Amino acid sequence: MDFENTKKNSEFVWASTFVNFINKTHGTNYEITPELGENSPIDMHLECAQCVEQHLDLQLTHAVEVPFVALHEHSAIDYSKQPTIDAIERKKEKLEAQGADLANIILIIQGYMSASQAKEVFKDKTFDKYKKYPFAGIYYVSPPMINGETDEFMQDGNVVAIKEFFK
């Protein structure tokens, strides 16, 4: 399998976590279609025949969370929010440079925090400005995680809104 297919399959897992949450929470039935065009500002399309918003576009980006980096730094530095901030800013700049209409894109930040950790981090006033960012919505998504030794779920996939699209 080549890199692009591997990347799309990985993105599909993250998008599925988001879509399953949205469908369960809002009683919708969105389905995912990957964007196959090169250099598109969109990674996935969501379609729902019975929804008010019948078509949504997703852009996915990783928050590079590396907790072990903090071992050599001062313990008062907060490493939990910076990767998400960097991911949002990096993707905003890239998409604006491509001429994308951010108002039509839901940004999915791919990370590994638990729902309770993410909710605590995103209560920080630093994230207030992102509620006014030009994206249609911004969500932090963590995939389901399985313990490799026991094959038991350590965490269900979770979704935490930074900027809510579904109100």
C-alpha positions in Angstrom: 0.0 0.0 0.0 1.5 3.4 -1.0 1.8 6.4 1.4 -1.3 8.2 0.0 -3.6 5.2 0.5 -2.2 4.6 4.0 -2.8 8.3 4.9 -6.3 8.2 3.5 -7.1 5.0 5.5 -5.7 6.6 8.7 -7.7 9.8 8.0 -10.8 7.7 7.5 -10.5 6.2 11.0 -10.2 9.6 12.5 -13.1 11.0 10.4 -15.2 7.9 11.4 -14.7 8.7 15.1 -16.0 12.2 14.4 -18.9 11.1 12.3 -20.0 8.4 14.7 -20.0 11.0 17.5 -22.0 13.5 15.4 -24.5 10.9 14.2 -25.1 9.6 17.7 -25.2 13.0 19.4 -27.3 14.8 16.8 -29.4 11.9 15.4 -27.9 12.4 11.9 -26.7 9.8 9.4 -23.7 11.4 7.8 -21.6 9.1 5.5 -17.9 9.7 4.7 -16.4 10.0 1.2 -12.7 10.6 0.9 -11.5 13.4 -1.3 -9.3 11.9 -3.9 -8.0 15.0 -5.6 -4.4 16.0 -5.1 -3.7 19.3 -3.3 -7.3 19.7 -2.3 -8.0 21.7 0.9 -10.5 19.0 1.8 -9.6 15.5 3.1 -13.2 14.1 3.5 -16.7 14.9 2.5 -19.7 14.2 4.7 -23.1 13.7 3.1 -26.5 13.3 4.7 -29.7 13.2 2.6 -32.0 14.0 5.6 -29.8 16.7 7.3 -30.2 20.5 7.3 -26.5 20.7 6.4 -26.5 18.1 3.6 -22.8 18.3 2.7 -19.9 19.1 5.0 -16.2 19.2 4.3 -13.5 18.0 6.7 -9.8 18.9 6.9 -7.7 16.8 9.2 -4.4 17.6 10.9 -2.3 16.1 13.6 -1.5 17.9 16.9 2.0 16.7 17.4 1.8 15.7 21.0 5.1 14.5 22.4 4.8 14.4 26.2 8.4 13.1 26.7 9.8 16.4 25.4 8.7 18.0 28.6 11.1 15.8 30.7 14.0 18.2 30.0 12.0 21.4 30.4 10.7 23.3 33.3 7.7 21.6 34.9 5.6 24.8 34.8 5.4 24.8 31.0 2.1 23.5 29.7 2.7 21.1 26.8 -1.0 20.0 26.5 -2.3 23.0 24.6 0.5 24.1 22.4 0.3 21.2 19.9 -3.3 21.9 19.3 -2.7 25.7 18.9 0.2 24.9 16.5 -2.0 22.5 14.4 -4.8 25.1 14.1 -2.5 27.9 13.1 -0.5 25.8 10.7 -3.6 24.5 8.9 -5.2 28.0 8.8 -2.1 29.4 7.1 -1.8 26.6 4.6 -5.5 26.6 3.6 -5.6 30.4 3.3 -2.5 30.2 1.0 -4.4 27.7 -1.1 -7.4 30.1 -1.3 -9.7 27.8 0.5 -13.0 29.1 1.9 -12.5 28.2 5.6 -16.1 29.0 6.4 -17.1 25.8 4.6 -14.5 23.6 6.3 -14.7 21.8 9.7 -11.1 21.3 11.0 -10.4 18.1 12.8 -7.4 18.1 15.1 -6.1 14.6 15.5 -4.7 14.0 19.0 -4.6 11.5 21.9 -5.9 13.2 25.0 -8.8 11.7 26.8 -12.1 13.6 26.7 -11.6 14.8 30.2 -8.1 16.0 29.5 -9.1 17.8 26.3 -12.1 19.5 28.0 -9.9 20.7 30.8 -7.2 22.0 28.3 -9.7 23.7 26.1 -11.3 25.6 29.0 -8.1 27.8 28.9 -8.8 31.3 27.8 -6.2 30.9 25.1 -8.8 28.9 23.1 -11.5 31.6 23.3 -10.1 33.2 20.1 -10.7 30.0 18.1 -14.5 30.3 18.6 -14.2 33.3 16.2 -11.8 31.7 13.7 -13.1 31.5 10.1 -13.5 27.7 10.2 -17.1 26.4 10.2 -16.1 24.3 13.2 -13.0 23.0 15.0 -13.0 19.7 16.8 -10.3 17.7 18.7 -10.7 14.0 18.0 -9.0 11.1 19.7 -9.4 7.6 18.2 -10.5 4.5 20.1 -7.4 2.9 21.8 -6.8 -0.7 22.5 -4.3 -2.1 25.0 -1.9 -4.2 22.9 -1.3 -6.7 25.7 -5.0 -7.4 26.6 -6.9 -6.3 23.5 -9.2 -4.4 25.8 -10.4 -0.9 25.0 -8.5 1.7 27.0 -10.5 4.5 25.6 -13.5 5.0 23.3 -13.0 7.5 20.5 -13.9 11.0 21.7 -14.7 14.3 20.2 -14.4 17.7 22.0 -15.5 20.9 20.3 -13.2 23.9 20.3 -15.5 25.8 17.9 -18.9 24.1 17.7 -20.5 23.7 14.3 -23.6 21.7 15.4 -25.7 23.8 17.7 
